[in-house]
Amino acid sequence: MTDDAITWIHRQKSIATDKAFFIYFASGAAHAPLHIPKEWIDKFKGQFDQGWDKVGEETIARQKKRGVVPSDTILTSRPKEIEA
């Protein structure tokens, strides 16, 4: 991933040396082979068993209570591709 990002940067700089560019490089994303260790997964076992919708409702309620989001914030709906 890093080599690809560096190659991309070099390509951008060679095409237009005076133009700015943006690259988002998330090397710590939770995808193979960078999965979270089992001992971390075990620490959170059961905390999200109530499902996507309930976790979202609980989270937005806490955020409203703490003033993180405005009190009239509406929770976005769950994408149809994600099972309840």
Backbone hydrogen bonds, N-H to C=O, Kabsch-Sander energy under -0.5 kcal/mol:
donor,donor_aa,acceptor,acceptor_aa,energy
5,A,1,M,-2.3
6,I,2,T,-2.6
7,T,3,D,-2.5
8,W,4,D,-2.3
9,I,5,A,-2.4
10,H,6,I,-2.6
11,R,7,T,-2.3
12,Q,8,W,-2.6
13,K,9,I,-2.5
14,S,10,H,-1.8
15,I,11,R,-1.8
16,A,12,Q,-2.1
19,K,16,A,-1.5
25,F,23,I,-0.7
26,A,24,Y,-0.6
27,S,25,F,-0.9
29,A,26,A,-1.4
31,H,29,A,-1.9
34,L,31,H,-3.2
40,W,37,P,-1.2
41,I,37,P,-1.8
42,D,38,K,-2.9
43,K,39,E,-1.0
44,F,40,W,-0.8
44,F,41,I,-1.0
45,K,42,D,-1.2
47,Q,44,F,-2.1
49,D,46,G,-1.0
51,G,48,F,-1.7
55,V,51,G,-2.4
56,G,52,W,-2.4
57,E,53,D,-2.2
58,E,54,K,-2.7
59,T,55,V,-2.5
60,I,56,G,-2.6
61,A,57,E,-1.9
62,R,58,E,-2.0
63,Q,59,T,-2.4
64,K,60,I,-2.4
65,K,61,A,-2.3
66,R,62,R,-2.1
67,G,63,Q,-0.6
67,G,64,K,-0.9
68,V,63,Q,-2.4
69,V,63,Q,-1.0
73,T,70,P,-1.9
82,I,79,P,-2.0
83,E,81,E,-0.6
